[in-house]
Amino acid sequence: MKGVRVLFDEVNQKRVIQIDVEEIDPADELLEDLVDTILAEQAKDDEKYDWEDVKRLLKKEGKL
């Protein structure tokens, strides 16, 4: 599949799937869902912000 590569370790076991997000077919919804899930999982421990605080800040900066 274009934009996806499987990498193997020294004993020829599959170890890593490498996805070039600029090369994948945007019409491939399953692959897009996989990438979205990986990114969401990666961000799950990121700092969270209250929506009302963000909205106030954006209004103050004239961005909303």
C-alpha positions as semicolon CSV with decimal commas, in nm:
position;residue;x (nm);y (nm);z (nm)
1;M;0,000;0,000;0,000
2;K;0,143;0,336;-0,098
3;G;0,267;0,534;0,202
4;V;0,270;0,237;0,441
5;R;0,579;0,034;0,525
6;V;0,623;-0,260;0,762
7;L;0,961;-0,274;0,935
8;F;1,110;-0,596;1,070
9;D;1,353;-0,662;1,353
10;E;1,676;-0,865;1,335
11;V;1,487;-1,196;1,360
12;N;1,247;-1,097;1,083
13;Q;0,949;-1,027;1,311
14;K;0,715;-0,741;1,222
15;R;0,793;-0,458;1,465
16;V;0,682;-0,124;1,324
17;I;0,429;0,010;1,079
18;Q;0,547;0,336;0,927
19;I;0,281;0,556;0,771
20;D;0,369;0,855;0,556
21;V;0,060;1,068;0,612
22;E;0,134;1,275;0,303
23;E;0,140;0,966;0,081
24;I;-0,171;0,781;0,199
25;D;-0,482;0,786;-0,013
26;P;-0,728;1,031;0,148
27;A;-1,013;0,815;0,013
28;D;-0,893;0,521;0,224
29;E;-1,124;0,580;0,520
30;L;-1,001;0,283;0,724
31;L;-0,643;0,403;0,712
32;E;-0,753;0,757;0,791
33;D;-0,949;0,625;1,092
34;L;-0,642;0,433;1,208
35;V;-0,423;0,744;1,190
36;D;-0,689;0,951;1,372
37;T;-0,710;0,688;1,647
38;I;-0,332;0,678;1,688
39;L;-0,313;1,058;1,711
40;A;-0,600;1,072;1,962
41;E;-0,435;0,803;2,176
42;Q;-0,106;0,992;2,161
43;A;-0,275;1,314;2,280
44;K;-0,485;1,161;2,559
45;D;-0,252;1,282;2,834
46;D;-0,206;1,632;2,693
47;E;-0,308;1,923;2,909
48;K;-0,682;1,987;2,898
49;Y;-0,842;2,331;2,884
50;D;-1,190;2,436;2,987
51;W;-1,388;2,543;2,679
52;E;-1,521;2,858;2,850
53;D;-1,164;2,968;2,937
54;V;-1,049;2,909;2,580
55;K;-1,350;3,094;2,441
56;R;-1,279;3,394;2,670
57;L;-0,913;3,399;2,564
58;L;-1,000;3,380;2,193
59;K;-1,252;3,665;2,230
60;K;-0,995;3,873;2,418
61;E;-0,744;3,818;2,138
62;G;-1,007;3,905;1,876
63;K;-0,996;3,558;1,720
64;L;-1,355;3,468;1,797
